[in-house]
Amino acid sequence: MKGYVTATGYMGFVEGRYILFCSESDYVDYIREMKEISIAAG
């Protein structure tokens, strides 16, 4: 996980690009959900 705080939220690094999230915790939740989906897809 990689990212940084901005004036408008948190820029989180996802699959080779940065995405703006409302907060760092939103970014962490997103990454966790993506990992769960990837595991479930097998």
A tleap script that builds the chain and sets N, CA, C and O, in Angstrom:
source leaprc.protein.ff14SB
mol = sequence {
  NMET LYS GLY TYR VAL THR ALA THR GLY TYR
  MET GLY PHE VAL GLU GLY ARG TYR ILE LEU
  PHE CYS SER GLU SER ASP TYR VAL ASP TYR
  ILE ARG GLU MET LYS GLU ILE SER ILE ALA
  ALA CGLY
}
set mol.1.N position { 0.847 -1.168 0.000 }
set mol.1.CA position { 0.000 0.000 0.000 }
set mol.1.C position { 0.894 1.233 0.000 }
set mol.1.O position { 1.921 1.297 0.675 }
set mol.2.N position { 0.456 2.203 -0.785 }
set mol.2.CA position { 1.269 3.381 -0.969 }
set mol.2.C position { 0.345 4.551 -1.245 }
set mol.2.O position { -0.630 4.406 -1.983 }
set mol.3.N position { 0.632 5.699 -0.670 }
set mol.3.CA position { -0.183 6.861 -0.934 }
set mol.3.C position { 0.260 8.059 -0.128 }
set mol.3.O position { 1.256 8.012 0.594 }
set mol.4.N position { -0.510 9.154 -0.264 }
set mol.4.CA position { -0.175 10.374 0.454 }
set mol.4.C position { -1.424 11.232 0.637 }
set mol.4.O position { -2.387 11.129 -0.123 }
set mol.5.N position { -1.383 12.077 1.658 }
set mol.5.CA position { -2.496 12.957 1.992 }
set mol.5.C position { -2.449 14.191 1.098 }
set mol.5.O position { -1.375 14.734 0.841 }
set mol.6.N position { -3.618 14.637 0.620 }
set mol.6.CA position { -3.735 15.882 -0.143 }
set mol.6.C position { -4.756 16.777 0.555 }
set mol.6.O position { -5.374 16.373 1.540 }
set mol.7.N position { -4.926 17.972 0.050 }
set mol.7.CA position { -5.904 18.905 0.618 }
set mol.7.C position { -7.332 18.409 0.419 }
set mol.7.O position { -8.235 18.809 1.154 }
set mol.8.N position { -7.541 17.544 -0.566 }
set mol.8.CA position { -8.893 17.080 -0.879 }
set mol.8.C position { -9.157 15.622 -0.511 }
set mol.8.O position { -10.248 15.112 -0.767 }
set mol.9.N position { -8.177 14.946 0.082 }
set mol.9.CA position { -8.380 13.551 0.461 }
set mol.9.C position { -7.076 12.792 0.521 }
set mol.9.O position { -6.054 13.335 0.940 }
set mol.10.N position { -7.104 11.546 0.107 }
set mol.10.CA position { -5.934 10.673 0.153 }
set mol.10.C position { -5.719 10.058 -1.224 }
set mol.10.O position { -6.620 9.421 -1.770 }
set mol.11.N position { -4.530 10.246 -1.782 }
set mol.11.CA position { -4.190 9.642 -3.069 }
set mol.11.C position { -3.571 8.282 -2.798 }
set mol.11.O position { -2.461 8.183 -2.274 }
set mol.12.N position { -4.296 7.243 -3.158 }
set mol.12.CA position { -3.827 5.884 -2.936 }
set mol.12.C position { -3.414 5.225 -4.235 }
set mol.12.O position { -4.075 5.396 -5.259 }
set mol.13.N position { -2.337 4.482 -4.200 }
set mol.13.CA position { -1.793 3.805 -5.379 }
set mol.13.C position { -2.486 2.465 -5.575 }
set mol.13.O position { -2.422 1.589 -4.712 }
set mol.14.N position { -3.150 2.313 -6.719 }
set mol.14.CA position { -3.907 1.097 -7.018 }
set mol.14.C position { -3.605 0.662 -8.454 }
set mol.14.O position { -3.864 1.401 -9.404 }
set mol.15.N position { -3.064 -0.525 -8.595 }
set mol.15.CA position { -2.807 -1.126 -9.908 }
set mol.15.C position { -2.112 -0.175 -10.878 }
set mol.15.O position { -2.544 -0.011 -12.019 }
set mol.16.N position { -1.030 0.450 -10.412 }
set mol.16.CA position { -0.221 1.281 -11.294 }
set mol.16.C position { -0.645 2.723 -11.455 }
set mol.16.O position { -0.049 3.456 -12.244 }
set mol.17.N position { -1.668 3.148 -10.721 }
set mol.17.CA position { -2.098 4.549 -10.829 }
set mol.17.C position { -2.633 5.034 -9.488 }
set mol.17.O position { -2.996 4.236 -8.624 }
set mol.18.N position { -2.675 6.334 -9.330 }
set mol.18.CA position { -3.191 6.921 -8.098 }
set mol.18.C position { -4.675 7.229 -8.245 }
set mol.18.O position { -5.119 7.721 -9.282 }
set mol.19.N position { -5.441 6.930 -7.187 }
set mol.19.CA position { -6.877 7.214 -7.134 }
set mol.19.C position { -7.128 8.054 -5.895 }
set mol.19.O position { -6.566 7.780 -4.834 }
set mol.20.N position { -7.972 9.082 -6.021 }
set mol.20.CA position { -8.295 9.935 -4.885 }
set mol.20.C position { -9.405 9.303 -4.055 }
set mol.20.O position { -10.476 8.986 -4.573 }
set mol.21.N position { -9.141 9.124 -2.767 }
set mol.21.CA position { -10.117 8.601 -1.806 }
set mol.21.C position { -10.446 9.708 -0.813 }
set mol.21.O position { -9.675 10.656 -0.659 }
set mol.22.N position { -11.571 9.593 -0.149 }
set mol.22.CA position { -11.955 10.579 0.869 }
set mol.22.C position { -10.978 10.608 2.025 }
set mol.22.O position { -10.702 11.670 2.584 }
set mol.23.N position { -10.451 9.439 2.390 }
set mol.23.CA position { -9.532 9.349 3.527 }
set mol.23.C position { -8.629 8.134 3.340 }
set mol.23.O position { -8.858 7.292 2.472 }
set mol.24.N position { -7.600 8.066 4.176 }
set mol.24.CA position { -6.701 6.917 4.129 }
set mol.24.C position { -7.441 5.645 4.518 }
set mol.24.O position { -7.163 4.577 3.975 }
set mol.25.N position { -8.381 5.748 5.453 }
set mol.25.CA position { -9.127 4.554 5.862 }
set mol.25.C position { -10.005 4.036 4.721 }
set mol.25.O position { -10.202 2.827 4.602 }
set mol.26.N position { -10.533 4.928 3.885 }
set mol.26.CA position { -11.292 4.485 2.708 }
set mol.26.C position { -10.381 3.719 1.751 }
set mol.26.O position { -10.783 2.715 1.164 }
set mol.27.N position { -9.154 4.205 1.603 }
set mol.27.CA position { -8.180 3.533 0.751 }
set mol.27.C position { -7.861 2.127 1.284 }
set mol.27.O position { -7.824 1.162 0.521 }
set mol.28.N position { -7.636 2.025 2.583 }
set mol.28.CA position { -7.339 0.733 3.205 }
set mol.28.C position { -8.514 -0.220 3.016 }
set mol.28.O position { -8.312 -1.386 2.676 }
set mol.29.N position { -9.731 0.257 3.231 }
set mol.29.CA position { -10.920 -0.578 3.024 }
set mol.29.C position { -11.004 -1.061 1.581 }
set mol.29.O position { -11.308 -2.228 1.331 }
set mol.30.N position { -10.738 -0.174 0.639 }
set mol.30.CA position { -10.795 -0.525 -0.782 }
set mol.30.C position { -9.783 -1.629 -1.103 }
set mol.30.O position { -10.113 -2.603 -1.780 }
set mol.31.N position { -8.563 -1.472 -0.618 }
set mol.31.CA position { -7.518 -2.480 -0.870 }
set mol.31.C position { -7.919 -3.827 -0.271 }
set mol.31.O position { -7.747 -4.867 -0.907 }
set mol.32.N position { -8.450 -3.810 0.940 }
set mol.32.CA position { -8.886 -5.069 1.574 }
set mol.32.C position { -9.984 -5.741 0.760 }
set mol.32.O position { -9.958 -6.955 0.562 }
set mol.33.N position { -10.947 -4.955 0.288 }
set mol.33.CA position { -12.037 -5.527 -0.511 }
set mol.33.C position { -11.506 -6.093 -1.821 }
set mol.33.O position { -11.946 -7.158 -2.256 }
set mol.34.N position { -10.566 -5.396 -2.456 }
set mol.34.CA position { -9.999 -5.899 -3.705 }
set mol.34.C position { -9.272 -7.229 -3.481 }
set mol.34.O position { -9.351 -8.127 -4.318 }
set mol.35.N position { -8.571 -7.355 -2.364 }
set mol.35.CA position { -7.874 -8.608 -2.051 }
set mol.35.C position { -8.874 -9.736 -1.825 }
set mol.35.O position { -8.651 -10.860 -2.275 }
set mol.36.N position { -9.980 -9.446 -1.128 }
set mol.36.CA position { -11.006 -10.456 -0.884 }
set mol.36.C position { -11.640 -10.906 -2.188 }
set mol.36.O position { -11.881 -12.098 -2.380 }
set mol.37.N position { -11.910 -9.977 -3.075 }
set mol.37.CA position { -12.510 -10.320 -4.375 }
set mol.37.C position { -11.548 -11.173 -5.172 }
set mol.37.O position { -11.955 -12.151 -5.799 }
set mol.38.N position { -10.272 -10.813 -5.155 }
set mol.38.CA position { -9.273 -11.568 -5.902 }
set mol.38.C position { -9.108 -12.981 -5.363 }
set mol.38.O position { -8.933 -13.925 -6.134 }
set mol.39.N position { -9.163 -13.132 -4.050 }
set mol.39.CA position { -9.064 -14.458 -3.429 }
set mol.39.C position { -10.298 -15.293 -3.775 }
set mol.39.O position { -10.179 -16.475 -4.101 }
set mol.40.N position { -11.473 -14.682 -3.704 }
set mol.40.CA position { -12.721 -15.396 -4.001 }
set mol.40.C position { -12.780 -15.820 -5.465 }
set mol.40.O position { -13.345 -16.867 -5.781 }
set mol.41.N position { -12.205 -15.019 -6.363 }
set mol.41.CA position { -12.227 -15.346 -7.779 }
set mol.41.C position { -11.253 -16.484 -8.104 }
set mol.41.O position { -11.361 -17.149 -9.134 }
set mol.42.N position { -10.307 -16.681 -7.196 }
set mol.42.CA position { -9.410 -17.816 -7.307 }
set mol.42.C position { -8.347 -17.700 -8.282 }
set mol.42.O position { -7.546 -18.622 -8.434 }
savepdb mol mol.pdb
quit
